[in-house]
Amino acid sequence: MVMGWILETQMLHVTPRRLEVFVAVVDNAGFSAAAAALNVSQPSVSAHVRALEDSVREPLFERVPGRAPRLTEAGRMLYVYAQDTLERAEHVSAQLGHDSTRLRFAAQRFAAGLLRKPLEAFSARFPNVELMARTGTFEEVLALFKSGAVDLCFVMSAGDVPDLQTTPLGRYRLAFIAAPNHPLAGQARIPPAVLAQHPFVAAYSSSHFGRTVAGLLQAAGVPALTIRSQAQELTMLRQMVLAGMGINVAMLRSVQSDLAAGTMVELDVDLEPMYLQLRYVRNERANLAQFESLVDMVRLSEGRLP
């Protein structure tokens, strides 16, 4: 039945605009986010989706309060159809002289800052390629990839990602960071037991990044830490460290400018270096040469020890 109405959609009142709105809801993981991305009202987005559901005579999303809408089987099939239809329309536009390609990717928040230079280089080399970038937590980025909302994603991990064939691009040393006036600043070879006597600020313990760092510390023999405050964003963690609220375990690359300016210091802790990896996975069906170029640029820029 589902295949039947997919084949009939060209005869139904399914406009490119409605398909575009539907794809935006999937790609942005919600009606409100889609409305913001399209610069329209949420009721307008909802009306377009309802009209599509009326046309195909099946629900396209599983709607559960408090949770992002999930595609039904009919929704997944229409999403593939919509993407193909809109991509063919873009191809026709390109043939008429508006040459552009769209690459959809997502990056974990803690990895996004590592992509700045490669993205600058990519944009300079491919000025007609439109990058559709998304950021989120580890779990959100993987959900976007698995749903087909993006074709490429970058995440930070201590190693392999379960149930996903990711490829490493580089690794980054973790450092214990504190304000310059911290009691441990300037001390040499700080024992882990002494370190653990001081409060920390950290990524949410429920997040993949927070759990990964906690696992590395435990494996290194660091006693249980006292977490004074938690935050989701790097910028907020930075402000907490600057305010003297506690020590943070951060990627050394992300705090180089503060260390150079003297607004933060790296504590000399008596531990072997700990590392996180930048890893990626791409949808092999998205056969665009520009994807390989983007990955190569990230690899060249980030495939080294900082």
C-alpha positions in Angstrom: 0.0 0.0 0.0 2.8 2.4 0.9 4.6 1.8 -2.4 1.3 2.4 -4.1 0.8 5.9 -2.8 4.5 6.7 -3.3 4.0 6.0 -7.0 0.8 8.0 -7.0 2.2 11.2 -5.4 2.9 12.9 -8.7 -0.8 12.7 -9.4 -1.7 14.0 -6.0 -1.6 17.6 -4.7 2.0 17.3 -3.5 3.9 20.5 -4.2 7.7 21.0 -4.1 7.1 23.5 -1.3 5.3 20.9 0.8 8.1 18.4 0.2 10.7 21.1 1.1 8.8 21.8 4.4 8.5 18.1 5.2 12.3 17.5 4.6 13.0 20.5 6.8 11.1 19.0 9.7 13.1 15.8 9.4 16.5 17.5 8.9 15.9 19.9 11.8 14.4 17.2 14.1 11.2 19.2 14.8 8.5 21.5 13.6 9.7 24.6 15.5 13.3 24.2 14.3 12.0 23.7 10.7 10.0 26.9 11.0 13.0 28.8 12.2 15.2 27.3 9.4 12.6 28.2 6.7 11.8 31.6 8.3 8.0 30.8 8.5 5.6 30.2 11.3 5.2 26.8 13.0 1.4 26.7 12.1 2.4 27.1 8.5 4.8 24.1 8.8 2.2 22.0 10.5 -0.4 22.9 7.8 2.0 21.7 5.1 2.7 18.4 6.8 -1.0 17.8 7.5 -1.8 18.5 3.8 0.9 15.9 2.9 -0.6 13.4 5.3 -4.0 14.0 3.8 -2.6 13.4 0.3 -0.9 10.2 1.1 -3.6 9.1 3.5 -1.1 8.0 6.2 0.7 9.6 9.1 4.2 10.6 8.4 5.4 11.1 12.0 5.0 9.4 15.3 4.1 12.3 17.6 5.0 11.8 21.3 4.8 14.8 23.6 8.3 15.9 24.8 10.1 14.0 22.1 11.2 14.9 18.6 8.8 13.6 15.9 9.9 10.3 14.4 9.2 9.1 10.9 6.8 6.3 10.3 7.5 3.8 7.6 5.4 5.9 5.2 7.3 9.0 6.3 10.7 7.3 5.7 9.6 6.4 2.2 8.3 9.8 1.5 11.5 11.4 2.8 13.5 9.4 0.3 11.1 10.4 -2.5 11.1 14.0 -1.4 14.9 14.2 -1.3 15.1 12.7 -4.8 12.5 15.0 -6.2 14.1 18.1 -4.7 17.6 17.0 -5.7 16.4 16.5 -9.3 14.9 20.0 -9.2 18.2 21.4 -8.0 19.9 19.6 -10.8 17.6 21.2 -13.4 18.3 24.6 -11.8 22.1 23.9 -12.1 21.7 23.0 -15.7 20.0 26.4 -16.2 23.1 28.2 -14.8 22.6 28.1 -11.1 25.3 25.6 -10.3 25.2 24.5 -6.7 25.5 21.3 -4.6 24.3 20.8 -1.1 26.3 18.8 1.5 24.5 17.9 4.7 26.6 17.1 7.8 26.5 17.2 11.6 29.2 17.6 14.2 29.2 16.9 17.9 29.4 20.2 19.8 32.8 19.3 21.2 34.1 18.5 17.7 32.7 21.5 15.9 35.5 23.9 16.8 38.0 21.5 15.2 36.4 21.9 11.8 36.7 25.7 11.4 39.9 25.7 9.3 39.0 22.8 7.1 35.6 24.3 6.4 37.2 27.6 5.5 39.5 25.8 3.0 36.6 23.8 1.6 34.5 26.9 1.1 37.3 28.6 -0.7 37.8 25.6 -3.0 34.2 24.9 -3.6 32.3 28.2 -3.6 29.2 26.8 -5.2 28.8 24.0 -2.6 26.2 24.8 0.1 27.1 23.3 3.4 24.1 22.4 5.6 25.7 22.1 9.0 24.1 20.8 12.2 25.6 20.5 15.7 24.4 18.7 18.7 25.2 16.2 21.4 26.9 12.9 20.5 23.5 11.2 20.7 21.7 13.9 18.6 24.4 13.8 15.8 24.2 10.0 15.5 20.4 10.1 15.5 20.5 12.6 12.6 22.9 10.4 10.7 20.9 7.2 11.3 17.7 8.9 10.3 19.2 10.0 7.0 18.9 13.7 7.9 22.6 14.2 7.3 25.1 12.2 5.1 28.2 12.8 7.2 28.9 13.2 10.9 31.9 14.0 13.1 32.1 12.9 16.7 34.6 12.7 19.6 35.2 9.3 21.1 37.9 7.4 23.1 37.7 4.6 20.5 35.3 2.8 18.3 31.7 3.9 18.3 29.3 0.9 19.1 27.2 -0.2 16.2 28.7 2.2 13.7 31.7 1.9 11.4 33.5 5.2 12.2 37.0 6.1 10.9 39.5 8.1 13.0 40.8 11.4 11.6 43.0 12.6 14.5 43.5 12.4 18.2 43.7 15.2 20.8 45.4 15.3 24.2 43.2 16.1 27.2 44.5 18.5 29.8 43.6 19.6 33.3 42.8 23.3 33.0 42.4 25.8 35.8 42.4 29.6 36.6 45.9 31.1 37.1 45.3 31.6 40.8 44.2 28.0 41.5 46.0 26.5 44.5 47.6 23.8 42.3 48.8 26.2 39.6 52.6 26.0 39.2 53.0 22.8 41.2 54.9 19.9 39.6 53.8 16.3 39.2 50.5 16.7 41.1 49.4 13.3 42.5 45.9 12.2 41.3 44.8 11.9 44.9 45.7 15.5 45.6 44.0 16.6 42.3 40.8 14.9 43.4 40.6 17.0 46.6 39.7 20.0 44.5 36.3 20.7 42.8 35.8 20.2 39.1 33.5 21.7 36.5 32.6 19.2 33.8 30.4 18.3 30.8 27.0 16.8 31.8 27.6 13.4 33.3 24.7 12.1 31.3 26.4 13.1 28.0 28.6 10.9 25.9 31.5 13.3 26.3 31.1 13.5 30.0 30.9 9.7 30.4 33.9 9.3 28.1 36.1 11.6 30.1 34.9 10.1 33.4 35.8 6.6 32.0 39.3 7.8 31.0 39.9 9.3 34.4 38.8 6.1 36.2 40.9 4.0 33.9 43.9 6.2 34.7 43.4 5.7 38.5 42.1 9.1 39.4 39.9 8.9 42.5 36.2 10.0 42.3 36.0 13.7 41.6 33.8 16.4 43.3 31.8 18.0 40.5 30.8 21.5 41.5 29.0 22.4 38.3 28.1 20.9 34.9 27.5 22.5 31.5 26.6 21.4 28.0 28.6 24.0 26.1 32.3 24.6 25.9 31.8 28.3 26.2 30.0 27.9 29.6 32.7 25.5 30.9 35.3 28.1 29.9 33.5 30.8 31.8 33.3 28.5 34.9 37.0 27.9 34.8 37.8 31.6 34.3 35.5 32.4 37.3 37.6 30.0 39.5 34.8 27.6 40.0 36.9 24.5 39.5 39.3 22.4 37.3 38.1 21.2 33.9 39.3 18.3 31.7 39.5 19.9 28.2 41.0 19.1 24.9 44.3 21.0 24.9 43.6 22.3 21.4 40.4 24.0 22.4 42.2 26.1 25.2 45.4 27.1 23.4 44.5 30.7 23.1 43.7 31.0 26.8 46.9 29.3 27.8 48.9 31.6 25.5 47.1 34.6 27.0 47.7 33.5 30.5 44.0 33.5 31.4 44.2 29.7 32.1 46.9 27.3 33.1 47.5 23.6 32.5 48.1 21.7 35.7 51.0 19.3 35.7 49.3 16.1 36.9 51.3 12.9 37.4 49.4 10.8 34.8 50.1 9.4 31.4 48.6 11.5 28.6 44.9 10.8 27.8 43.5 11.3 24.3 40.2 11.6 22.5 39.7 10.8 18.8 37.9 12.8 16.1 36.0 10.2 14.1 33.6 10.4 11.1 31.1 8.2 9.3 29.5 9.0 5.9 26.5 7.6 4.0 28.0 5.7 1.1 24.9 6.2 -0.9 25.6 9.9 -0.9 28.1 9.6 -3.8 29.4 13.1 -4.0 33.1 13.7 -4.6 32.9 16.8 -2.5 32.3 14.7 0.6 35.7 13.0 0.1 37.3 16.4 -0.4 35.9 17.7 2.9 37.0 14.6 4.8 40.5 14.8 3.3 40.7 18.5 4.3 39.8 17.6 7.9 42.3 14.7 7.9 45.1 16.9 6.6 44.3 19.6 9.2 43.5 17.5 12.2 45.3 14.2 11.6 48.1 15.0 13.9 48.8 15.2 17.6 48.3 18.7 18.9 
